[in-house]
Amino acid sequence: MMETKKTFMVNMVINGDKDKFIKRLIRRFDNKSLMSFFTDAGLELTFKEDGRVFLKSLISNDVVFVLLNKLENNKVDIKCNERVEAVRKIEDNFY
């Protein structure tokens, strides 16, 4: 994925109602799984005295870049502004 395409996707994901969509997806996982996922992807975390966890960089786009890279590594094609005509489930995958 070209850097400009990633930047576009970051802007698309963090603006408007898209952030609510991402938050709903992430909330499906427990904290330990999420921390493990992101640290395995190379993000460093910092822990506050009150128990909250933040990215050490404090740059939220780092999370978006990790997610986009995971999609790219798994050969997921992201299409924007295209009409969905059908969704098929084959075994455990949707196409």
Backbone as CSV, one residue per row, in Angstrom:
resi,resn,N_x,N_y,N_z,CA_x,CA_y,CA_z,C_x,C_y,C_z
1,MET,0.852,-1.173,0.000,0.000,0.000,0.000,0.897,1.235,0.000
2,MET,0.633,2.154,-0.865,1.439,3.369,-0.920,1.171,4.225,0.311
3,GLU,2.182,4.989,0.704,2.046,5.837,1.894,0.886,6.816,1.758
4,THR,0.659,7.360,0.559,-0.445,8.311,0.386,-1.782,7.618,0.574
5,LYS,-1.895,6.383,0.135,-3.142,5.642,0.334,-3.366,5.381,1.823
6,LYS,-2.289,5.056,2.555,-2.415,4.847,3.995,-2.859,6.134,4.686
7,THR,-2.271,7.239,4.291,-2.645,8.526,4.882,-4.106,8.823,4.624
8,PHE,-4.567,8.558,3.413,-5.977,8.753,3.079,-6.851,7.882,3.975
9,MET,-6.465,6.613,4.144,-7.259,5.696,4.957,-7.274,6.153,6.416
10,VAL,-6.152,6.641,6.921,-6.114,7.152,8.293,-7.103,8.289,8.437
11,ASN,-7.081,9.229,7.520,-8.007,10.353,7.580,-9.450,9.887,7.487
12,MET,-9.711,8.893,6.650,-11.067,8.390,6.490,-11.537,7.697,7.769
13,VAL,-10.663,6.921,8.394,-11.048,6.144,9.566,-11.263,7.019,10.786
14,ILE,-10.440,8.044,10.981,-10.539,8.810,12.224,-11.520,9.972,12.142
15,ASN,-12.086,10.247,10.995,-13.026,11.355,10.864,-14.464,10.843,10.818
16,GLY,-15.370,11.623,11.361,-16.799,11.313,11.270,-17.201,10.102,12.083
17,ASP,-18.181,9.356,11.579,-18.729,8.206,12.280,-17.818,6.983,12.206
18,LYS,-16.795,7.042,11.414,-15.902,5.888,11.254,-15.223,5.533,12.571
19,ASP,-14.908,6.546,13.402,-14.242,6.252,14.671,-15.140,5.420,15.579
20,LYS,-16.447,5.628,15.526,-17.378,4.834,16.324,-17.360,3.382,15.861
21,PHE,-17.258,3.173,14.559,-17.197,1.826,13.999,-15.962,1.093,14.506
22,ILE,-14.809,1.744,14.443,-13.554,1.137,14.899,-13.623,0.834,16.389
23,LYS,-14.142,1.768,17.177,-14.233,1.562,18.621,-15.120,0.358,18.943
24,ARG,-16.226,0.192,18.222,-17.112,-0.958,18.453,-16.378,-2.267,18.156
25,LEU,-15.582,-2.280,17.096,-14.849,-3.497,16.756,-13.810,-3.830,17.817
26,ILE,-13.068,-2.834,18.259,-12.006,-3.063,19.231,-12.579,-3.499,20.574
27,ARG,-13.738,-3.018,20.941,-14.341,-3.374,22.236,-14.762,-4.835,22.312
28,ARG,-14.744,-5.540,21.189,-15.086,-6.966,21.193,-13.978,-7.819,21.804
29,PHE,-12.803,-7.240,21.989,-11.664,-7.974,22.514,-11.359,-7.525,23.936
30,ASP,-10.831,-8.442,24.745,-10.461,-8.060,26.109,-9.142,-7.285,26.079
31,ASN,-8.872,-6.571,27.163,-7.703,-5.694,27.237,-6.393,-6.440,27.007
32,LYS,-6.256,-7.602,27.606,-5.009,-8.363,27.484,-4.758,-8.754,26.029
33,SER,-5.792,-9.186,25.330,-5.650,-9.565,23.919,-5.269,-8.369,23.067
34,LEU,-5.903,-7.233,23.319,-5.585,-6.025,22.557,-4.154,-5.570,22.803
35,MET,-3.732,-5.558,24.066,-2.370,-5.144,24.369,-1.366,-6.075,23.704
36,SER,-1.636,-7.353,23.729,-0.753,-8.340,23.109,-0.700,-8.141,21.590
37,PHE,-1.847,-7.933,20.981,-1.921,-7.716,19.533,-1.064,-6.525,19.116
38,PHE,-1.238,-5.405,19.809,-0.529,-4.191,19.410,0.962,-4.233,19.778
39,THR,1.316,-4.837,20.911,2.741,-4.932,21.227,3.436,-5.915,20.291
40,ASP,2.761,-6.999,19.912,3.327,-7.934,18.940,3.547,-7.252,17.593
41,ALA,2.738,-6.232,17.311,2.874,-5.477,16.054,3.923,-4.374,16.162
42,GLY,4.541,-4.231,17.341,5.632,-3.278,17.488,5.305,-1.989,18.207
43,LEU,4.069,-1.828,18.670,3.724,-0.607,19.409,4.122,-0.759,20.877
44,GLU,4.668,0.295,21.437,5.008,0.301,22.854,3.871,0.933,23.640
45,LEU,3.582,0.362,24.792,2.505,0.860,25.643,3.081,1.447,26.913
46,THR,2.312,2.361,27.502,2.686,2.921,28.801,1.470,2.800,29.723
47,PHE,1.734,2.538,30.988,0.674,2.297,31.961,0.636,3.443,32.960
48,LYS,-0.552,3.994,33.147,-0.733,5.091,34.107,-1.046,4.518,35.486
49,GLU,-0.853,5.336,36.512,-1.092,4.893,37.895,-2.537,4.463,38.130
50,ASP,-3.469,5.067,37.388,-4.882,4.728,37.567,-5.300,3.481,36.780
51,GLY,-4.318,2.806,36.118,-4.617,1.567,35.407,-4.872,1.730,33.922
52,ARG,-4.983,2.966,33.463,-5.216,3.170,32.032,-3.944,2.887,31.245
53,VAL,-4.135,2.464,29.990,-3.023,2.118,29.118,-3.079,3.013,27.892
54,PHE,-1.923,3.553,27.503,-1.827,4.421,26.336,-0.665,3.973,25.468
55,LEU,-0.687,4.420,24.220,0.480,4.248,23.374,1.604,5.104,23.936
56,LYS,2.797,4.570,23.969,3.923,5.348,24.468,4.139,6.578,23.592
57,SER,3.890,6.450,22.280,4.065,7.566,21.357,2.977,8.627,21.492
58,LEU,1.833,8.246,22.076,0.647,9.106,22.183,0.124,9.548,20.808
59,ILE,0.435,8.775,19.775,-0.020,9.076,18.414,-1.038,8.013,18.015
60,SER,-2.313,8.385,18.014,-3.375,7.411,17.743,-3.296,6.836,16.334
61,ASN,-2.734,7.583,15.394,-2.613,7.070,14.028,-1.716,5.842,13.956
62,ASP,-0.845,5.644,14.949,-0.009,4.448,14.977,-0.871,3.189,15.006
63,VAL,-1.979,3.241,15.731,-2.908,2.106,15.787,-3.508,1.863,14.410
64,VAL,-3.919,2.923,13.749,-4.517,2.797,12.422,-3.511,2.198,11.449
65,PHE,-2.263,2.658,11.499,-1.237,2.112,10.611,-1.011,0.622,10.868
66,VAL,-1.022,0.198,12.121,-0.872,-1.225,12.441,-2.025,-2.014,11.828
67,LEU,-3.241,-1.523,11.995,-4.404,-2.221,11.445,-4.343,-2.277,9.920
68,LEU,-3.971,-1.182,9.282,-3.851,-1.168,7.823,-2.756,-2.118,7.343
69,ASN,-1.650,-2.167,8.067,-0.578,-3.091,7.699,-1.009,-4.541,7.846
70,LYS,-1.780,-4.837,8.886,-2.302,-6.201,9.060,-3.217,-6.571,7.897
71,LEU,-4.066,-5.627,7.485,-4.940,-5.874,6.336,-4.116,-6.133,5.084
72,GLU,-3.110,-5.307,4.862,-2.254,-5.455,3.684,-1.510,-6.794,3.718
73,ASN,-0.961,-7.159,4.866,-0.225,-8.430,4.988,-1.120,-9.638,4.758
74,ASN,-2.404,-9.477,5.043,-3.360,-10.568,4.831,-4.079,-10.444,3.491
75,LYS,-3.534,-9.577,2.633,-4.031,-9.392,1.266,-5.511,-8.995,1.208
76,VAL,-5.917,-8.147,2.161,-7.275,-7.609,2.170,-7.290,-6.377,1.281
77,ASP,-8.162,-6.365,0.314,-8.271,-5.241,-0.614,-9.334,-4.280,-0.089
78,ILE,-8.919,-3.058,0.208,-9.840,-2.044,0.714,-10.343,-1.231,-0.468
79,LYS,-11.650,-1.183,-0.617,-12.241,-0.419,-1.708,-13.128,0.665,-1.119
80,CYS,-13.014,1.854,-1.680,-13.799,2.989,-1.213,-14.704,3.470,-2.338
81,ASN,-15.849,3.988,-1.959,-16.792,4.565,-2.922,-17.195,3.585,-4.008
82,GLU,-17.384,2.320,-3.627,-17.838,1.307,-4.563,-19.088,0.651,-4.000
83,ARG,-19.982,0.324,-4.874,-21.235,-0.309,-4.481,-21.022,-1.793,-4.198
84,VAL,-21.566,-2.266,-3.089,-21.516,-3.692,-2.748,-22.759,-4.333,-3.325
85,GLU,-22.544,-5.309,-4.185,-23.681,-5.977,-4.824,-24.031,-7.287,-4.143
86,ALA,-23.042,-7.908,-3.492,-23.305,-9.171,-2.816,-22.186,-9.457,-1.828
87,VAL,-22.520,-10.213,-0.787,-21.537,-10.701,0.162,-21.758,-12.202,0.263
88,ARG,-20.670,-12.960,0.060,-20.767,-14.418,0.124,-19.881,-14.929,1.247
89,LYS,-20.371,-15.956,1.932,-19.566,-16.610,2.954,-19.135,-17.966,2.410
90,ILE,-17.831,-18.168,2.350,-17.275,-19.449,1.927,-16.415,-19.932,3.083
91,GLU,-16.853,-21.036,3.677,-16.253,-21.554,4.901,-16.320,-20.467,5.967
92,ASP,-15.188,-20.007,6.487,-15.207,-18.970,7.527,-14.870,-17.591,6.990
93,ASN,-14.862,-17.424,5.680,-14.472,-16.150,5.067,-15.633,-15.509,4.324
94,PHE,-15.634,-14.172,4.308,-16.634,-13.424,3.582,-15.996,-12.774,2.362
95,TYR,-16.686,-12.836,1.228,-16.203,-12.244,-0.028,-17.272,-11.390,-0.643
